[in-house]
Amino acid sequence: MIQVEHLTKCYGDVTAVDDLSFEIEGGHVYGFLGPNGAGKSTTMNIMTGCLSATKGSVKIDGFDIFEEPAQAKKRIGYLPEQPPLYMNETPAEYLRFVGEAKGLKGKELHSQIDSVIGRTGLDHVRNRRISALSKGYKQRVGIAQALLGDPKVIILDEPTVGLDPLQIIEIRDLIKDLGREHTVIFSSHILSEVQTICEKILIIARGKLIAFDEPENLEKRLLSPGEITLVAEADARETEELLSGMEHITEQTIEEKEIGRTAATLHSDCEDIYEVSKALFKRFSAAGKPLLEMNVKKADLEEIFIELTESTQTEDIKTEESEAGEEEMA
């Protein structure tokens, strides 16, 4: 559905997007993550034809966004970070204007306006001035205009920014619903939101693509060894003996909490951390030493995000220092 190849955008000596290449299939919800200044909005603006590229190509359903912009843009619905709303108009009036700009006319225009108003939950505010609507409803109007023309691809830049928790849940449910009929790409700073909604995640840092995978695959790739914490009805010596010789335990910390009870933190190199926890349960149970607590640390998207972006930043700094050193020697 979308092919991005060697996409680069430079502003003078600053490279905002650095040789990005990825392919997005149809019928999925994709999350676009990156720290502030990573190049997310720049990439989205290029993908939608709102910004030129220094080099590289973007194809939407086979049409090049730079060489065949009219055909490519017909297949895209876009909500920028700041929705382009006319505050003195009502949602119905504004959507009529956008629909006409997209080439819709007559019955088709009326039908699509009614459809997007219904899908985005704007029925009871369709004739109120946009300036009088809450932030959440303004976002809904912005999403509604992106849906006009029935585009195959919906691109949403920070669609939940500035919303209250209830509004965030409502927009999140709307995005899930859109993903059933469209390919949806949205950027967000709310990592749990991306993990909940998205089937695949793109992470960029300093203009570079550093990860593109399903959330569970990112977890397996980055958060090993796994961690298990437990509290056993056993003293420190007994706990140490029971843990002795266990496979896949690479590191352990044992602390006696009170007489007859011990806490332990274990790290494992096993891909399936639950197999290790099951073996622990069986071993302590067979010895007559009950496990009072046991927690398995599952991968967290926030940790993945921090690990990837920090490691990329460190590598770039080392590269810059190395290049600076070579220049000084020269």
C-alpha positions as CSV (number, residue, x, y, z in Angstrom):
1,M,0.0,0.0,0.0
2,I,2.8,2.5,0.9
3,Q,6.4,2.2,-0.2
4,V,9.0,4.6,1.2
5,E,12.5,4.3,-0.3
6,H,15.6,6.2,0.8
7,L,13.6,9.2,1.9
8,T,15.7,12.1,3.0
9,K,14.9,15.7,4.1
10,C,17.6,18.3,4.8
11,Y,17.3,21.8,6.1
12,G,20.6,23.3,5.3
13,D,23.2,21.3,7.3
14,V,20.4,19.6,9.4
15,T,19.1,16.2,8.3
16,A,15.6,15.8,9.6
17,V,14.9,12.5,7.8
18,D,17.8,10.3,7.1
19,D,17.5,7.6,4.3
20,L,14.2,6.1,5.5
21,S,12.9,3.0,3.8
22,F,9.9,0.9,4.8
23,E,6.8,-0.7,3.3
24,I,3.3,-0.6,4.8
25,E,0.7,-3.2,3.9
26,G,-3.0,-2.5,3.6
27,G,-5.5,-3.2,6.3
28,H,-3.5,-2.7,9.4
29,V,-3.1,0.0,12.1
30,Y,0.5,1.2,12.4
31,G,2.0,3.3,15.2
32,F,4.7,5.8,14.5
33,L,6.9,6.5,17.5
34,G,9.9,8.8,18.1
35,P,11.1,11.4,20.6
36,N,10.5,15.1,19.9
37,G,12.5,16.2,16.9
38,A,12.9,12.6,15.6
39,G,11.3,13.5,12.2
40,K,7.9,12.0,12.6
41,S,5.9,15.0,11.5
42,T,8.3,15.8,8.7
43,T,8.0,12.2,7.4
44,M,4.2,12.3,7.5
45,N,4.1,15.7,5.7
46,I,6.3,14.3,2.9
47,M,4.2,11.1,2.7
48,T,1.0,13.2,2.2
49,G,2.6,15.5,-0.3
50,C,2.5,18.5,1.9
51,L,6.3,18.8,1.9
52,S,9.0,18.1,-0.7
53,A,11.8,15.7,-0.1
54,T,15.5,16.2,-0.6
55,K,15.7,12.8,-2.2
56,G,13.9,9.4,-2.2
57,S,10.4,8.3,-3.2
58,V,7.0,7.7,-1.7
59,K,4.4,5.6,-3.5
60,I,0.8,5.4,-2.3
61,D,-1.0,2.4,-3.8
62,G,1.5,2.4,-6.7
63,F,1.3,6.2,-7.4
64,D,4.4,8.3,-6.7
65,I,3.4,11.2,-4.4
66,F,5.8,13.6,-6.3
67,E,5.3,12.5,-9.9
68,E,1.6,11.6,-9.7
69,P,0.4,13.8,-6.8
70,A,-3.3,14.0,-7.8
71,Q,-3.8,10.2,-7.9
72,A,-1.7,9.6,-4.8
73,K,-3.5,12.2,-2.7
74,K,-6.9,10.8,-3.6
75,R,-5.9,7.7,-1.6
76,I,-4.8,9.6,1.5
77,G,-6.8,11.2,4.3
78,Y,-4.6,13.4,6.6
79,L,-5.1,14.9,10.0
80,P,-2.0,17.1,10.8
81,E,-1.0,17.8,14.4
82,Q,-2.9,21.1,14.3
83,P,-6.3,20.3,12.6
84,P,-7.0,22.8,9.7
85,L,-10.4,23.9,11.0
86,Y,-12.5,27.0,10.2
87,M,-13.7,28.0,13.6
88,N,-16.7,30.1,12.5
89,E,-18.2,27.3,10.5
90,T,-20.2,24.3,11.7
91,P,-18.9,20.8,11.2
92,A,-21.5,20.3,8.4
93,E,-20.4,23.5,6.6
94,Y,-16.7,22.8,7.0
95,L,-17.1,19.2,5.8
96,R,-19.0,20.5,2.8
97,F,-16.2,22.8,1.9
98,V,-13.5,20.0,2.3
99,G,-15.7,17.6,0.3
100,E,-16.0,20.0,-2.6
101,A,-12.3,20.7,-2.5
102,K,-11.8,16.9,-2.8
103,G,-14.1,16.9,-5.9
104,L,-17.2,15.4,-4.3
105,K,-20.6,16.7,-5.6
106,G,-24.3,16.3,-5.3
107,K,-25.7,13.2,-3.7
108,E,-22.3,11.7,-3.2
109,L,-21.2,14.7,-1.2
110,H,-24.3,14.7,1.0
111,S,-24.0,10.9,1.5
112,Q,-20.3,11.1,2.5
113,I,-20.8,14.0,4.9
114,D,-23.6,12.1,6.7
115,S,-21.4,9.0,6.7
116,V,-18.3,10.6,8.3
117,I,-20.4,12.6,10.8
118,G,-22.0,9.3,11.9
119,R,-18.7,7.4,12.1
120,T,-17.0,10.1,14.1
121,G,-19.9,10.7,16.5
122,L,-20.6,14.3,15.4
123,D,-24.4,14.0,14.8
124,H,-25.6,16.1,17.8
125,V,-23.0,18.9,17.1
126,R,-23.1,19.0,13.4
127,N,-24.8,22.4,13.4
128,R,-22.8,24.0,16.2
129,R,-19.9,26.4,15.5
130,I,-16.6,24.6,15.7
131,S,-15.2,27.3,18.0
132,A,-17.8,26.2,20.6
133,L,-16.8,22.5,20.5
134,S,-14.5,20.8,23.0
135,K,-10.9,19.8,22.0
136,G,-12.1,16.2,21.6
137,Y,-14.9,17.1,19.2
138,K,-12.6,19.4,17.2
139,Q,-10.3,16.3,16.8
140,R,-13.3,14.3,15.6
141,V,-14.1,17.0,13.0
142,G,-10.4,16.8,11.9
143,I,-10.7,13.0,11.5
144,A,-14.0,13.4,9.7
145,Q,-12.5,15.6,7.0
146,A,-9.7,13.0,6.6
147,L,-12.3,10.4,5.9
148,L,-14.0,12.3,3.1
149,G,-13.4,10.8,-0.3
150,D,-13.1,7.3,1.3
151,P,-9.3,7.2,1.1
152,K,-7.5,3.9,1.5
153,V,-4.9,5.4,3.8
154,I,-5.6,7.5,6.9
155,I,-2.6,9.3,8.4
156,L,-3.1,10.9,11.8
157,D,-0.4,13.1,13.4
158,E,-0.8,13.1,17.3
159,P,-4.6,12.7,17.2
160,T,-5.0,12.4,21.0
161,V,-2.6,15.3,22.0
162,G,-4.2,17.6,24.5
163,L,-7.3,15.4,25.1
164,D,-8.6,14.4,28.5
165,P,-8.6,10.6,29.5
166,L,-12.2,10.0,28.4
167,Q,-11.6,11.8,25.0
168,I,-8.4,9.7,24.5
169,I,-10.4,6.5,25.0
170,E,-13.1,7.7,22.5
171,I,-10.5,8.6,19.8
172,R,-8.6,5.4,20.4
173,D,-11.8,3.4,19.8
174,L,-12.5,5.4,16.7
175,I,-9.0,4.6,15.4
176,K,-9.6,0.9,16.0
177,D,-12.8,1.1,14.1
178,L,-11.2,2.9,11.2
179,G,-8.5,0.2,11.0
180,R,-11.2,-2.4,10.0
181,E,-11.7,-0.6,6.6
182,H,-8.6,1.5,6.1
183,T,-4.8,1.4,6.5
184,V,-4.2,3.7,9.5
185,I,-0.9,5.3,10.5
186,F,-0.8,7.5,13.6
187,S,1.9,9.0,15.7
188,S,1.6,9.3,19.4
189,H,3.6,10.1,22.6
190,I,1.4,7.8,24.6
191,L,3.2,4.5,24.4
192,S,0.5,2.4,26.1
193,E,-1.9,3.7,23.5
194,V,0.3,2.6,20.6
195,Q,0.8,-0.8,22.2
196,T,-3.0,-1.2,22.7
197,I,-4.1,-0.2,19.2
198,C,-1.3,-1.0,16.8
199,E,-0.5,-4.2,15.0
200,K,2.9,-3.0,13.9
201,I,5.1,-0.2,15.2
202,L,7.7,2.0,13.5
203,I,10.2,3.8,15.7
204,I,12.5,6.5,14.4
205,A,15.2,8.5,16.2
206,R,17.3,11.3,14.8
207,G,15.6,10.9,11.4
208,K,16.5,7.2,11.1
209,L,14.3,4.1,11.2
210,I,15.5,2.0,14.2
211,A,12.7,-0.5,14.5
212,F,9.7,-1.8,12.5
213,D,8.0,-4.8,13.9
214,E,5.0,-6.2,15.8
215,P,5.0,-5.2,19.5
216,E,5.5,-8.8,20.8
217,N,8.6,-9.3,18.5
218,L,10.1,-6.0,19.8
219,E,9.6,-7.4,23.3
220,K,11.4,-10.7,22.5
221,R,14.2,-8.9,20.7
222,L,15.1,-6.3,23.3
223,L,14.0,-7.3,26.7
224,S,16.1,-10.4,27.4
225,P,17.0,-11.5,30.0
226,G,13.6,-11.7,31.6
227,E,13.0,-11.0,35.3
228,I,11.2,-12.9,38.0
229,T,10.6,-11.7,41.5
230,L,9.4,-14.0,44.2
231,V,8.8,-14.3,48.0
232,A,9.2,-17.8,49.4
233,E,8.3,-19.2,52.9
234,A,11.9,-20.2,53.3
235,D,15.1,-18.7,54.8
236,A,17.9,-17.3,52.6
237,R,20.0,-20.6,52.8
238,E,17.1,-22.8,51.8
239,T,16.1,-20.4,49.0
240,E,19.7,-20.4,47.7
241,E,19.8,-24.2,47.7
242,L,16.5,-24.5,45.8
243,L,17.7,-22.1,43.2
244,S,21.1,-23.8,42.8
245,G,21.6,-25.6,39.5
246,M,18.4,-24.2,37.9
247,E,18.7,-23.9,34.1
248,H,18.3,-20.4,32.5
249,I,19.0,-18.5,35.7
250,T,21.8,-16.1,34.9
251,E,21.7,-13.8,37.9
252,Q,20.1,-13.8,41.3
253,T,19.7,-11.6,44.3
254,I,18.4,-13.1,47.6
255,E,17.3,-11.0,50.5
256,E,15.8,-12.3,53.8
257,K,12.8,-10.1,54.5
258,E,11.9,-11.5,57.9
259,I,12.4,-14.8,59.8
260,G,11.3,-17.6,57.6
261,R,10.6,-15.5,54.5
262,T,13.0,-14.6,51.7
263,A,12.7,-12.4,48.6
264,A,14.6,-13.1,45.4
265,T,15.1,-11.3,42.1
266,L,16.1,-13.6,39.2
267,H,17.2,-12.9,35.6
268,S,16.8,-15.5,33.0
269,D,18.1,-16.0,29.4
270,C,15.1,-18.2,28.4
271,E,12.9,-16.9,25.6
272,D,9.8,-18.2,27.4
273,I,10.0,-16.7,30.9
274,Y,6.9,-18.6,31.9
275,E,8.7,-21.9,31.5
276,V,11.2,-20.8,34.1
277,S,8.4,-19.6,36.5
278,K,6.7,-23.0,36.1
279,A,9.9,-24.8,37.0
280,L,10.4,-22.6,40.0
281,F,6.9,-23.3,41.3
282,K,7.4,-27.0,40.9
283,R,10.8,-27.0,42.7
284,F,9.6,-24.9,45.7
285,S,6.4,-26.9,45.9
286,A,8.2,-30.3,45.9
287,A,10.4,-29.0,48.8
288,G,7.4,-28.0,50.8
289,K,8.4,-24.3,50.6
290,P,5.4,-22.3,49.4
291,L,5.8,-19.4,47.0
292,L,3.8,-16.5,48.6
293,E,4.4,-14.2,45.6
294,M,5.8,-14.5,42.1
295,N,5.8,-11.8,39.4
296,V,7.1,-12.1,35.9
297,K,8.3,-8.9,34.3
298,K,6.7,-8.6,30.8
299,A,8.2,-6.3,28.2
300,D,7.0,-2.7,28.3
301,L,6.9,-0.6,25.1
302,E,8.3,2.4,27.1
303,E,11.4,0.4,27.9
304,I,11.8,-0.7,24.3
305,F,11.4,2.9,23.1
306,I,13.9,4.2,25.6
307,E,16.4,1.4,24.9
308,L,16.2,1.9,21.1
309,T,16.3,5.7,21.0
310,E,19.1,6.0,23.6
311,S,21.3,3.4,21.9
312,T,20.8,5.1,18.5
313,Q,21.7,8.5,20.1
314,T,24.8,7.0,21.7
315,E,26.0,5.4,18.4
316,D,25.5,8.7,16.5
317,I,27.5,10.7,19.2
318,K,30.3,8.1,18.9
319,T,30.3,8.5,15.1
320,E,30.3,12.3,15.3
321,E,33.2,12.2,17.8
322,S,35.1,9.7,15.6
323,E,34.6,11.9,12.5
324,A,35.7,15.0,14.4
325,G,38.8,13.2,15.6
326,E,39.7,12.2,12.1
327,E,39.3,15.8,10.9
328,E,41.6,17.1,13.6
329,M,44.2,14.5,12.7
330,A,43.9,15.5,9.0
